[in-house]
Amino acid sequence: MPDNTDAHIATADALTLLLHNQHALAAAIEEVALWAKASGSPHTHDNTVSAIETLDTNAQALTDAITQLRQS
């Protein structure tokens, strides 16, 4: 089966854009977390930190997929 390099590049480029969006969302959520903590809402702060952790975990998976695509 032939390797479709153009498709790999397009997929990696699209995933890279999604990864950038994910980093931007994490930064915004972190700002909300800090605001919640400063406003005396520890439960909201904890929930937003959990969301950031999920984004970080998924960001690593996206990074690994992008690397694989760019190497193939």
Secondary structure as GFF3:
##gff-version 3
##sequence-region A 1 72
A	DSSP	alpha_helix	5	38	.	.	.	ID=ss1
A	DSSP	alpha_helix	42	71	.	.	.	ID=ss2
###
